[in-house]
Each structure stands twice: as C-alpha cells, then as structure tokens.
Amino acid sequence: MSIEIVFPDGSRRSFPDGTTGFQVAESVGSRLAKAAVAVKLDGAWLDVTSPLPGGGQLEIVTDQSEEGRHVLRHSSAHVLAQAVLNLFEGASFAIGPAIEDGFYYDFDIGRPFTPEDLERIEEQMAEIIAADQPFVRSEMSKAEALQVFADQPFKLEIIESVDETEVDAGQVVSAYSNNGFVDLCRGPHVASTGRLSAVKLLRTAGAYWRGDEKRPQLQRIYGTAWEDKKALNDYLHRLEEAERRDHRKLGAELDLFSFPPELGSGLAVWHPKGGLMRMIIEDYSRRTHLSHDYQIVATPHVAKARLWEISGHLDFYADAMYPEMELDHGDGYYVKPMNCPFHILVFKSRSRSFRELPLRFFELGTVYRYERSGVLHGLLRARGFTQDDSHIFCSRAQLGDELQNLLDFTLMVIRDFGFTEFEAELSTRPDKYVGEVDLWNEATEALAEALAKAGLDHKVAEGEGAFYGPKIDVHIKDAIGRKWQLSTIQVDFGNPERFGLEYATTDNTRERPVMIHRALFGSVERFFGILVEHYAGAFPMWMAPVQATIVPVADRHLEYAGEVAGMFEAAGLRVEVDETGETVGEKIRRALTDKHPAVLVVGDRDVENRTVGLRFYGEDTEQRGLSAEEALASLVAAAAPPR
C-alpha cells in the first residue's frame, strides 16, 4: 500500500505506507532532511520520525523557520526539566513552554536557584544533549497518567483538568520520554536531544503557579535555543544590546522619569526633561489629529459602576480593574481602565445625523489597570498610563474607506517617529460574537483590503478577534530587530448595541452606527519606552528635550555663550549653556553622555568673530568657525518636526 503526499508547490508523490516525515524530506534532499525538525500533515503537527498516518498536504518544518525554532525550544525545555530532576532530589516540575526567542520551565526545589545551580544545570543539559537520547512519544489514559506522575503535584493538577468527554476514551494524555525521563506534552519534538546544538540558560525568576498570587511561588528558569551557534551568538549579542538600551536604565541616566517605591508599583513620575519630551510627543499627536479631522474630547477618571455594567467591562474585564469605591449616596465608582464608554456618551449626548459621520473623537486619556506585579515592566507595562485613544463612529457604507484612512494615518504617524518596518495581524470572528455575520464579513474584508492597499505584510489570526469585532494589530521593528505590538484598529458592533446608539439617515429613519476603536501609540508611556530603546536615548533633534548644549571654554566666554543661547531660543530651539567650572573636555563628555543632539563650543576667537564650533551627536568631526547665523540655520533645519 502507498500514500500520496502533496507538497507545498502542488506536486504529488507516492510513498510506501509507514513512511516518516524525515524519509519524505530525505527523498527531496539531504539538506532539507538535515534541517527538518517536524512536519505538518494537513495542518496537524507530527514528529519528524513518526510514520505518516495517511496521505495529504505535507509541510516540512525546518529549524530556521519560526515554527521550527519553536520545536527546538520546546524540546530544550524538556531537557532542562530532565536536568533539574536529575540534579535536585525531590524537585517538582510544572510547565515549560516555548516562548518568543526562547523557553522557560517552572520548578519547586524548596529554594531559589543560584548562579552556581544554573552552571550545574547547563552542564547536565550538555551531557544529555551529547548522549543523543531519542524523544519517544507515548499515549495513555488519564488513569495511567495519574499513576505515572503520582509524585508530581503540578502535573497531577494538569492531568485532572483533562476532559475525557472531549477526546477519544483511552488515549487522552500524550507524553514524551527520553532515557527514563517522562513529561506531559502534545509535541512535536526533535528526533533526539543531539539535535539541540545551540542552547543557553539565561536567568531565573520567581513565578506563581498558574499566574495566581494565591498559589505556590515557583522558580522559573529562562533559556534560549537556536538552530546553530552563530544564530545563538547573534541573539546573545542582541540581548547585550537590548540591556544597553533598557529604557528603565536610560530613563534614570538621562533624568527622564522614575518609579518611586512610595508611589506604588507600575506608576511613574516624569522629571522635567522627560515631561518636556512627553509634551512634545503629545503636542505632535494633538496637532496631527486636528489636521486630520479629529475632534478633541476630554473625560473624567472615574465613573459609576452602571457605566461599566452597560459597556460589559464588569463582565469581561473586572479582574484588570481597580476595586470599587463608594463616593456618594451609596453609588459604586470605578477608576477607568478604558476611555471608550466616555466617548460613546459624547456621541449619545444629542441627536446625530448622517451628515456628521464619520465622527472622529480623540483624547489623550489616562487610564488605570491592575496589572499583576509579575508582569510590570517599567513604562512598557504600567498600571497608570495615557492612551492616544480615538473612537470613530461611521455608517456601514463608510466602514471600508474609514478603515483604509485609519491604517494610512497610523502608518504615517509611526513613520514620523522613525520606524520603517511593519507587520500586521488580522484577527477574525471568534466562536462567540455579537453582530450580524454579514457585517463581520464586510468588516474583515475591509480590514484585509486596507492591509493590501497599504502593502503591509500580515498574518491572519483565525478566531482571535474580540467578541464585538475583528481587528488589525500593527507590529513594528526597532533598531535591533525586535518586534513590538503597537497600534490597534478594532471594529466594534457590540457597544453601539449596548448603548443604543443611533443616527438619522437621509430618509429620516434611525440606524445604528459602526464604532471603531483606535489606539495608535498604544499608550504614551509604552511608546515613550519603545522610543528610548529604539534610539538608545539619542533622540532625533525634533523630539529631544535638550537640542543643543553650548560649551564656553572659560568663564570669560559665558556672556557670548548666553547671547548665542538667546538667539537660538528665540528661534524655538531648546538650549542649555554649561556654566560649570569644569574643563572643556569634561563639559563635552557630559553633553555626549546626556546624548544631546548638538554641542557648540565657543572660545576667544569665536567671541571675536561671532562664530561657534558645531558638532552633531554621533559625528567625529567638528565644524569650526561657523557664524552663529549659519549654526542656527543648520540646527533649525535639523530640529524641524515631521509635520
């Protein structure tokens, strides 16, 4: 007997029954076979060494693809667990998934891991990898699995959660073993541990079981795995660069913001330079929105519980909201986690006509969300932050054009801040949804068409839309190649229905508008953190809090330095004069350390000739003998905002 395999290019070949994915790859070429780590048959994952259960569309997953790296990392997590259980008697292990660029595993050994422990574990992993132990898949009943993992409480809890009614009786739990070590897993895995040639442990951290602060705290070990040593070394170099660019570190060094412990976790205070730069970003946002037919609104920070009941937040989002407050007459109030219900109330404040649509509201609105302490990360994940929030109300007929305009507007703004590489994800209708299927299909097609017209590469996340509408998430790449999820454009059929929104049509009937949510920066805080890391603190001149430092060589040059500063400030530049008594070299070094875009030096000859010396940040050469007017023209041109 034989099976027919259909390759991605549409070609077909027959193979003997029982052929493995590896053998199919080998028939194509030795290089493909060497790179193969798993296969997908009609979309279903299989180990590369497993006999194919039948014919169909076959995709060979290689180690240099993101999906292939996921397999490498998941397999590495198993080796990590095996090493820990070998070294620490009585250790319990919980879960160990592959994550972006790496993997982790959670353990309970009765204490935190030490750096010396990590060294021993990595040595043990190297021995397991060198032994080239095969990964062997097995399937067992729930009862058998409970017996196999009888001494592992976290695994028992996972097994107990298996719903036997959703799978065929008798084959409900899959596991992988190598050299006596067994772990629960759906798979797939690489053929053997020897396939893991580039694995590195990175760090440890505490982590609550199931992410619940009321459950046991476990010890998490993070690692990374790649297809070869070069890819691993490149990644480790990126990690070093990311550490150098860490916005929390640079925020302190450049005196931009801080997180005082007295204030509470996830809440920042902005220092004068950071506050000024934030104002520049927000002013750009206001100016740009106003020039694109948005109307600015402002809303309070708290609202009655009834508002959040109508919007559905108390049903779907209560865990992320701060607790209820009682303020007057027994009414419960909540601080807002989102701005959208307030903008809906603005729409609903009076009768609306089709002539007003599309109606675009914009607000820099501060919201508060109770993020768990374990996920807080500087400005990138905070508990209080300001969203550049827009809500657009339009007719069904206007939806396609409005989504196209929104995406074009989003990409224009992101480009203005220096980002040039984009990707997107289109999330479609989930199983549970509100609204009409026809409208969902129209909105999804309109989003896809907008992406196509923008020339934006995108993936489709089937069924990942919110219950109230499909959405586009825009991802950017920063200067060192990291991806950041940034902007969201989301269609909403639910809230217009919940709040009973209507507008008068051309024939004076009443219709329900379609609502679009759009957060362009995501939040000002998060975007600010991304900018700090993207530019490593050396911001473009238009957004830098200090655009130029004037360095007088000696005290006798201070008066002239002040004149030059006054002339530059009158032209709208942000200038500092270094009046300290330090040497010229020290003053220049400080300006460079503070990453000021331009440094101007003035000495005896400059005072006499009304000139300056000018050097831009990142350039090795200094322009000497420039007239103050020439320097001013050069700086004004460099400091011009994008629009």
C-alpha positions in Angstrom: 0.0 0.0 0.0 1.1 3.6 -0.6 0.2 7.1 0.4 0.1 10.2 -1.8 1.9 13.3 -0.5 1.1 16.8 -1.8 4.0 19.2 -1.5 3.6 23.0 -0.9 4.3 23.7 -4.6 1.4 21.4 -5.6 3.5 18.5 -6.8 2.5 14.9 -5.8 4.4 11.8 -5.0 3.6 8.4 -3.7 5.4 6.8 -0.7 5.1 3.4 0.9 2.7 3.1 3.9 4.6 3.8 7.1 6.9 6.4 5.6 8.1 9.1 8.1 8.3 12.8 7.6 12.0 12.5 7.8 12.1 10.0 4.9 10.0 12.3 2.8 12.4 15.1 3.5 15.3 12.9 2.7 13.8 12.0 -0.7 13.8 15.7 -1.5 17.4 16.3 -0.5 19.9 15.8 2.3 19.9 19.5 3.2 16.2 19.5 3.8 16.4 16.3 5.8 19.1 17.8 8.0 17.1 21.0 8.7 13.8 19.1 9.3 12.6 19.2 12.9 8.8 18.4 12.5 6.2 18.1 9.8 2.6 19.2 9.4 0.2 16.9 7.6 -3.0 18.7 6.5 -2.1 21.3 9.2 -1.7 18.6 12.0 1.7 18.5 13.7 3.7 15.3 13.7 7.1 14.3 14.9 9.6 14.0 12.0 10.2 10.4 13.0 6.6 9.3 13.2 5.1 7.2 10.4 2.6 9.4 8.4 -0.9 8.2 9.2 -2.0 8.7 5.6 -1.6 11.0 2.6 -2.3 14.7 2.3 -0.7 18.1 2.2 2.7 17.9 3.8 4.8 20.8 5.1 8.3 20.0 6.3 9.1 22.4 9.2 12.8 23.4 9.2 15.0 24.7 12.1 15.4 28.2 10.6 11.7 28.9 10.5 9.9 30.4 13.5 7.8 27.3 13.8 10.9 25.1 13.7 12.7 27.2 16.3 9.6 26.8 18.5 10.1 23.0 18.3 13.8 23.3 19.2 12.9 25.5 22.2 10.1 23.2 23.4 12.5 20.2 23.2 15.1 22.2 25.0 12.6 22.9 27.8 12.2 19.2 28.3 16.0 18.7 28.5 16.1 21.5 31.1 13.4 19.7 33.2 15.3 16.4 32.9 18.5 18.0 34.1 16.8 19.7 37.1 15.2 16.5 38.2 18.5 14.6 37.8 20.3 17.1 40.0 17.7 18.0 42.7 16.2 15.2 44.5 12.5 15.7 45.3 12.2 18.5 42.8 8.7 19.2 41.3 8.2 20.5 37.8 5.3 22.4 36.5 5.1 23.7 32.9 7.8 24.6 30.3 6.6 26.2 27.1 8.5 27.7 24.2 8.2 31.5 24.1 9.4 34.2 21.7 13.1 33.7 21.3 13.4 31.1 24.0 11.7 28.9 26.6 11.2 28.5 30.3 10.4 25.9 32.9 8.9 26.3 36.4 10.2 24.2 39.3 9.8 23.8 43.1 13.1 22.8 44.7 12.3 24.4 48.1 14.5 27.5 47.5 15.6 29.8 44.7 18.1 28.7 42.2 21.6 30.2 42.5 24.0 31.2 39.7 26.1 28.1 40.6 22.9 25.9 40.2 22.4 27.3 36.7 26.0 26.4 35.8 25.5 22.8 37.0 22.1 22.5 35.2 23.7 23.8 32.0 26.5 21.2 32.3 23.9 18.5 32.9 21.9 19.6 29.8 25.1 19.4 27.7 25.6 15.8 28.8 22.0 14.9 28.0 22.4 16.6 24.5 25.7 14.8 23.9 24.1 11.5 24.7 21.7 12.0 21.7 18.8 10.5 23.6 15.7 9.9 21.3 12.4 11.6 22.2 9.8 8.8 22.3 6.0 9.7 22.2 3.5 7.7 24.1 -0.2 7.9 24.8 -2.0 6.8 27.9 -5.4 7.0 29.6 -6.0 9.6 32.3 -5.8 7.0 35.0 -2.4 5.7 33.7 -1.1 9.3 33.5 -2.1 9.9 37.2 -0.1 6.8 38.1 3.0 7.8 36.1 3.1 11.3 37.7 1.9 10.3 41.1 4.8 12.1 42.9 4.4 15.4 40.8 1.6 17.6 42.2 1.6 20.2 39.4 1.5 17.5 36.7 -1.4 15.8 38.6 -3.4 19.1 38.6 -2.8 19.4 34.8 -4.0 15.8 34.2 -7.0 16.2 36.5 -8.1 19.1 34.2 -8.2 16.8 31.2 -11.8 16.5 30.0 -12.3 12.9 28.8 -15.5 13.8 27.1 -13.6 15.9 24.5 -11.3 13.2 23.3 -11.5 9.5 22.5 -11.6 7.3 25.6 -8.4 5.5 26.4 -6.0 7.8 24.6 -6.4 11.1 26.4 -2.9 12.0 27.6 0.3 12.2 25.5 3.8 12.2 26.9 7.4 12.2 25.7 10.2 10.2 27.3 14.0 10.1 26.8 16.3 7.9 28.9 13.7 7.3 31.6 12.6 10.9 32.0 8.9 11.4 31.1 7.0 14.7 30.6 3.4 15.5 29.6 3.4 17.1 26.1 1.4 17.3 22.9 4.6 17.6 20.9 6.1 17.6 18.4 9.8 17.3 19.5 13.0 16.9 17.6 14.1 13.4 16.9 16.7 13.3 19.6 18.5 15.5 22.1 21.6 15.6 19.9 19.6 17.8 17.5 19.8 20.7 20.1 23.2 22.2 19.2 22.8 25.7 20.4 21.1 26.0 23.9 21.9 28.6 26.6 20.3 29.2 30.0 19.8 32.9 30.7 18.3 33.7 34.1 16.0 32.8 36.9 12.9 34.5 38.3 10.0 33.8 40.7 6.7 32.8 39.2 3.3 31.9 40.8 1.7 28.6 39.7 -0.9 29.3 37.1 0.0 33.1 37.4 -2.1 33.2 40.6 -0.6 35.2 43.5 -2.5 32.9 45.9 -0.9 29.8 44.6 2.6 28.5 45.3 5.6 30.5 44.1 7.8 28.5 41.8 11.3 29.2 40.5 11.4 29.8 36.7 14.5 29.2 34.6 14.6 31.0 31.2 16.7 29.8 28.3 17.1 30.2 24.6 17.7 27.7 21.7 18.6 28.3 18.1 19.5 26.3 15.0 23.2 26.8 15.3 25.9 28.5 17.3 26.0 31.5 15.0 22.3 32.2 15.4 22.7 31.8 19.2 25.6 34.2 19.4 23.8 36.7 17.3 20.9 36.5 19.7 23.1 36.9 22.8 24.6 40.0 21.1 21.1 41.4 20.7 20.4 40.7 24.3 23.5 42.7 25.3 22.4 45.5 23.1 18.9 45.3 24.5 20.3 45.6 28.0 22.3 48.6 27.0 19.1 50.2 25.6 16.9 49.3 28.6 14.5 52.2 29.0 14.5 51.9 32.7 18.3 52.3 32.9 18.4 55.1 30.4 15.4 56.8 31.9 17.4 57.2 35.2 20.7 58.1 33.4 19.1 60.7 31.3 16.9 62.0 34.1 13.6 61.4 32.3 11.4 59.5 34.7 11.5 57.3 37.8 9.3 54.8 39.7 9.4 55.9 43.4 8.6 53.0 45.7 6.5 55.4 47.8 4.2 55.9 44.8 3.3 52.2 44.2 4.3 49.6 41.6 3.7 50.4 38.0 3.3 54.2 38.5 5.9 56.7 37.1 6.7 60.3 37.8 8.1 62.4 35.0 11.1 64.6 35.5 11.5 67.9 33.7 13.3 66.5 30.7 11.0 63.5 30.4 8.0 65.7 30.9 9.1 68.1 28.2 9.7 65.3 25.7 6.4 63.8 26.6 4.7 67.2 25.9 6.5 67.3 22.5 5.1 63.8 21.6 1.6 64.7 22.9 1.6 68.1 21.1 2.6 66.3 17.8 -0.3 63.9 18.4 -2.9 66.6 19.0 -1.7 68.7 16.1 -1.7 65.8 13.7 -5.1 64.6 14.8 -6.6 68.0 14.4 -5.3 68.3 10.9 -6.9 65.0 10.0 -10.5 65.9 11.1 -10.5 64.6 14.6 -12.3 66.4 17.4 -10.6 66.6 20.8 -12.7 65.5 23.8 -11.8 65.1 27.5 -13.3 62.8 30.1 -13.1 62.1 33.8 -11.0 59.4 35.5 -13.9 57.7 37.4 -17.4 56.7 36.6 -20.4 54.9 38.2 -20.4 51.2 38.2 -23.5 51.3 36.0 -21.5 52.7 33.0 -19.1 49.7 33.3 -22.0 47.3 33.5 -23.5 48.6 30.3 -20.2 48.6 28.5 -19.5 45.0 29.6 -16.3 45.7 31.4 -17.6 44.4 34.7 -18.5 41.1 32.9 -15.3 40.8 30.8 -12.6 43.0 32.4 -13.2 43.2 36.1 -10.0 41.4 37.1 -8.0 44.2 35.5 -10.0 47.0 37.1 -9.2 48.6 40.4 -11.7 47.8 43.2 -15.0 49.6 43.5 -15.1 52.9 45.5 -18.2 54.3 47.3 -18.2 58.0 46.9 -21.8 59.3 47.5 -25.3 58.1 48.1 -24.1 54.5 48.1 -23.2 54.6 44.4 -20.2 52.5 43.4 -17.5 54.1 41.3 -14.5 52.7 39.4 -11.4 54.4 38.0 -11.5 53.9 34.3 -9.5 51.1 32.6 -10.6 52.4 29.2 -11.9 55.6 27.5 -14.4 54.1 25.1 -17.6 54.3 27.2 -17.0 58.0 27.8 -16.6 58.7 24.0 -19.8 56.8 23.5 -21.5 59.1 25.9 -20.3 62.1 24.0 -21.8 60.7 20.8 -25.0 60.0 22.7 -25.2 63.4 24.3 -27.5 64.7 21.5 -29.2 63.5 18.3 -26.8 62.7 15.5 -27.3 63.0 11.7 -25.7 61.1 8.8 -24.2 64.5 7.9 -21.9 64.3 10.9 -20.5 60.9 10.0 -17.8 59.8 10.2 -17.4 61.4 13.6 -13.9 61.0 15.0 -13.2 61.7 18.7 -9.7 61.9 20.1 -8.4 62.0 23.6 -5.1 61.6 25.5 -6.9 59.9 28.3 -5.2 58.5 31.4 -6.5 55.0 32.4 -5.6 52.7 35.3 -5.4 48.9 35.2 -4.5 46.5 37.9 -1.7 44.6 36.2 -0.2 41.8 38.2 3.2 42.7 39.8 4.9 39.9 37.9 4.2 41.4 34.5 5.0 45.1 35.3 8.0 46.3 33.3 8.8 50.0 33.6 6.9 52.1 31.1 6.2 49.1 28.8 3.7 47.6 31.3 2.4 50.0 33.8 -0.7 50.4 36.0 -1.4 54.0 35.1 -0.9 55.3 31.6 -2.3 57.6 28.9 -3.7 56.3 25.7 -3.9 58.3 22.5 -7.4 57.0 22.1 -9.7 57.6 19.2 -13.2 56.3 18.6 -14.8 56.7 15.2 -18.5 56.4 14.5 -19.5 55.8 10.9 -22.1 54.3 8.8 -21.9 50.8 7.4 -21.3 52.2 3.9 -18.4 54.3 5.2 -16.6 51.5 7.1 -14.2 50.4 4.3 -13.0 53.9 3.4 -12.6 54.8 7.1 -10.6 51.7 7.9 -8.3 52.5 4.9 -7.9 56.0 6.2 -7.2 54.9 9.7 -4.4 52.5 8.6 -2.8 55.1 6.3 -2.9 57.6 9.2 -1.4 55.1 11.6 1.5 54.2 9.3 2.1 57.9 8.6 2.5 58.7 12.3 4.7 55.7 13.1 7.0 56.6 10.2 7.2 60.2 11.6 8.8 58.7 14.7 11.4 56.9 12.7 10.1 53.4 12.3 10.2 51.9 8.8 9.5 48.1 9.2 6.0 47.0 9.9 4.0 43.8 10.1 0.3 43.2 10.9 -2.1 40.6 12.3 -5.7 40.4 11.2 -7.9 38.8 13.9 -11.2 37.3 12.7 -14.6 36.3 14.1 -14.4 34.0 17.2 -17.0 31.3 18.0 -18.8 33.7 20.4 -19.6 37.0 18.9 -22.2 39.8 18.7 -23.5 41.5 15.5 -24.5 40.2 12.1 -22.3 37.7 10.2 -22.7 39.8 7.0 -21.3 42.8 8.8 -18.5 40.8 10.3 -17.6 39.6 6.9 -17.7 43.1 5.4 -15.5 44.5 8.2 -13.0 41.7 7.9 -12.8 42.1 4.2 -12.4 45.8 4.6 -9.5 45.4 7.0 -7.8 42.9 4.7 -8.3 45.2 1.8 -6.8 48.1 3.8 -3.8 46.0 4.6 -3.4 45.0 0.9 -3.6 48.6 -0.3 -1.0 49.7 2.3 1.3 47.0 1.1 1.6 45.6 4.7 2.6 42.0 5.2 0.1 40.4 7.6 -0.9 37.1 9.2 -4.4 36.0 9.8 -5.3 35.0 13.4 -8.4 32.9 12.8 -11.0 33.3 15.5 -8.8 35.7 17.6 -11.0 38.8 17.2 -12.8 40.2 20.2 -16.4 39.1 20.7 -17.5 42.5 19.4 -15.5 42.8 16.2 -12.4 42.0 14.0 -9.2 44.0 14.4 -5.8 44.8 13.0 -2.7 44.9 15.2 0.3 46.7 13.8 3.8 45.5 14.8 6.9 47.5 14.3 10.6 46.5 14.3 13.1 48.6 16.3 16.7 49.4 15.6 18.0 46.0 16.8 15.3 43.9 15.1 12.9 43.4 18.0 9.2 43.3 17.2 6.7 45.5 19.2 3.0 45.3 19.0 1.9 48.9 18.8 -1.3 50.1 17.1 -4.7 48.6 17.1 -7.7 49.2 14.8 -10.7 47.4 16.1 -14.3 47.3 14.7 -17.0 47.2 17.4 -20.6 46.0 16.8 -21.3 45.4 20.5 -21.1 48.8 22.2 -23.4 50.7 19.7 -25.9 48.0 20.5 -25.3 48.0 24.3 -25.7 51.8 24.5 -28.5 52.1 21.9 -26.6 54.5 19.6 -28.4 55.8 16.6 -28.2 58.5 13.9 -30.7 59.9 11.5 -30.3 58.6 7.9 -31.1 60.5 4.6 -34.7 59.4 4.7 -35.0 60.3 8.4 -35.0 56.7 9.7 -32.8 55.7 12.6 -29.7 53.4 12.1 -27.0 52.0 14.3 -23.5 53.4 13.7 -20.5 51.2 13.5 -17.8 52.0 16.1 -14.0 51.8 15.5 -11.5 51.8 18.4 -8.0 53.0 17.5 -5.0 53.4 19.9 -2.1 54.5 17.7 0.8 54.6 20.3 -1.0 52.0 22.5 -0.1 54.3 25.3 2.1 57.4 25.6 4.2 55.7 28.3 4.8 52.4 26.4 5.6 54.3 23.2 8.0 56.5 25.1 9.7 53.4 26.4 10.0 51.9 23.0 11.4 55.2 21.6 14.0 55.3 24.4 15.1 51.7 23.5 14.9 52.2 19.7 17.1 55.3 19.8 19.2 54.2 22.8 18.4 57.6 24.3 19.9 59.5 21.3 16.6 61.0 20.1 16.1 62.8 16.8 16.6 66.5 17.4 12.9 67.4 16.9 11.8 65.4 20.0 15.0 65.7 22.2 14.3 67.6 25.4 17.6 69.4 25.1 18.6 70.0 21.4 21.9 71.8 21.9 24.5 72.4 24.6 26.7 75.5 24.4 30.1 75.0 26.0 32.1 78.1 26.9 35.8 77.3 27.0 36.3 79.6 30.0 34.2 81.9 32.3 35.1 84.9 30.1 33.1 83.3 27.3 29.9 82.9 29.3 28.4 86.2 28.2 28.8 85.4 24.5 27.5 81.8 25.1 24.4 83.4 26.7 23.9 85.6 23.6 24.1 82.7 21.3 21.7 80.7 23.5 19.2 83.6 23.5 19.4 83.8 19.7 18.8 80.1 19.4 15.9 80.1 21.9 14.2 83.0 20.1 14.2 80.7 17.0 12.4 78.0 19.1 15.4 75.8 19.9 15.8 74.1 23.3 19.3 75.1 24.5 21.5 74.7 27.6 24.6 76.6 28.5 27.1 74.6 30.6 28.2 77.2 33.2 30.1 74.8 35.4 33.8 75.4 36.1 35.0 72.1 34.6 37.3 71.7 31.7 36.1 71.9 28.1 36.7 68.1 27.7 34.5 67.3 30.7 31.7 69.6 29.5 31.7 68.0 26.1 31.8 64.5 27.5 28.8 65.3 29.7 26.8 66.6 26.8 27.7 63.5 24.8 26.8 61.2 27.8 23.4 63.0 28.0 23.1 62.3 24.2 22.3 65.9 23.3 21.9 66.2 19.6 24.3 69.1 19.1 27.3 70.6 21.0 28.6 74.1 20.3 31.9 75.3 21.7 32.8 79.0 22.0 36.2 80.4 22.8 38.3 83.6 22.3 38.3 83.5 18.5 34.6 82.8 18.5 33.8 85.8 20.7 36.0 88.0 18.4 34.5 86.7 15.1 30.9 85.9 16.3 31.3 82.2 15.4 30.9 78.8 17.0 32.3 75.3 16.7 29.5 72.8 16.0 29.4 69.0 16.3 26.4 66.8 16.0 25.9 63.7 18.2 27.4 60.6 16.5 29.8 62.6 14.3 33.5 62.6 14.8 34.3 65.9 13.2 33.6 69.4 14.4 32.7 72.3 12.2 34.9 75.3 13.3 34.4 78.9 12.6 30.7 78.8 11.7 28.9 82.0 12.0 26.2 82.0 14.7 23.6 82.5 12.0 25.0 79.5 9.9 24.9 77.3 13.0 21.4 78.5 13.8 20.1 77.7 10.3 21.7 74.2 10.5 20.1 73.4 13.8 16.7 74.8 12.9 16.7 72.6 9.8 17.8 69.5 11.8 15.1 70.2 14.5 12.2 70.6 12.2 9.3 68.3 13.3 7.9 65.9 10.8 4.7 67.9 10.3 
